[in-house]
């Protein structure tokens, strides 16, 4: 769990984040002003060396506790089933939400669609047309 490359505030943030997993609260407890805690935490969590330190601590904790991801998922599923038996829909939703997070169901999907290729071809074709040809296309479009 090397944290030598982290600043004192980042090291404290990592320790505080491990308490409850709440970035804003960890930032506040690390000495960041309440008004900027959320933004500071978000930016700090994206710093590679901070993310690596968190991962190292979490892996060490999991190894020390002999806890695997599958064990956590099994426990959450058991809790959801217990909530179902008790007719507690709020607890069921909460448990399923945690399972969804662990499974990556809420991960942001980024898709890039390049529309410029077709647009460039059409623009090139139109640039080669005469004014009369362009006018015929416009008139045909208005008539339709």
N, C-alpha and C positions, 0 to 999 in steps of 0.2 A: 504494500500500500504506500507507494512513493508519492509524497505530496510536496517534495522539495522544490519543484518548479512553480508551485502555486504561491500567490501572495498570501499574506496573513488573513485577509478578508475572504479570499477564495477558500482557503483551508477551513476557516470557521463556517463558511457557507456550506461546504461539503458535509461537515459534521452535523450541522443543523438540518440540512436537507434530509439526511438519513433518519432523522427523528420521526418526521411525519410525511415526507415527500411533497410538502407544500413549498414551492419556490418563493413565493412572496413572504410567507412567514419566516422561512429560513433566512431570507435577506434581511428582514427586520431584526431578527435575533442576531444577525451578523453585524449590525450597526448601520444598515442602510436606512435612509429616511423612509417613512411610511408612504409618502407621496410618490416615490419613485421605485419602490420595492418590487413591484410586479415586473416592470420593464427591466430593471437591473437583473432580476432573477432569470428572466427569459433570455437575456443576452449572455449571462454568465453560464447558463446551462448549455449554450451552444459552443462554448469554448472547448476545444478538443481536450486540453489537459484537465479541465474540470470534469468533463464527461468520463475521461479515462479514470480519474481518481474515484468518481462515484461508482463506476463499474467495478473497480478493484475492491472497494469497500463492500459492495453488495455481494460480489463473488466470495470474498473472504467470510462474510456473515453466513452465506448459504452453505459454504463448506463446513464452517464451525458448527452450524446447526444441523448438518446432514439433511438439508432441505433442497429438494429439486423442484423444478417448475411443475412437473407432473403432480407432485405432492400438493402443491398449492392449488392447482386446478381441481384435483380430486376433492380437496377440502371445501373449495368454493361450491362445487357441484353438490356436495353433501349438504352444505348450508342452504342452498337453493331448494333442494328437495325437502329439507326440514321446514323451510318457510312455506313451501307448498302445502305440506301436511297441516301446518298451523294456520293456513289460509291468510298468509301475510304477504300480499302482493308487493308492498313497498320493499320488503326484504328480498323478495325474489328478484325484483328489478335491479336492486342494488348489487346483488350477487352476480346476476347475469351481466351487468355493466362491467364489473371487475373482470369477469371472464373474457368479455369482449375486448377489454383493454389489453389483457395479457395475450390474447390471440392476435392482436393487431388489427382488429376490425375497424378501429377508429382512426387508423393511420391515414394521413392525407395522401390522396392519389394525385399525381401530377401527370397530365397528359399534354403533349405538345403536338399541335396540328399545324402544319405549314400550309397556309392557304395562298401564299404568295406565288407559288409555282403556276397554278392555274390562272391566277390573276395577271401574272406577267405575260403569259401566252396570249390571253385575251387582249391585254393592253397593246401588245406588239401588233396583233392582228388589226385592231382598231386604228392604230397609228398609221397603218399602211393603206387604209381606206380613204377614198375621196370624200369630200363634204357631201356630195350627192348620195353616195352609198350610206353614209351615216344618217342622213336625213330620212332615207327610205326605211331604215331600221327603226328610227324614232316614230315615224308615222305609222308603221306597221304595229308597233307596240301600243300606241294610243288607240288604234282601231280595235285591238283585241280585248 
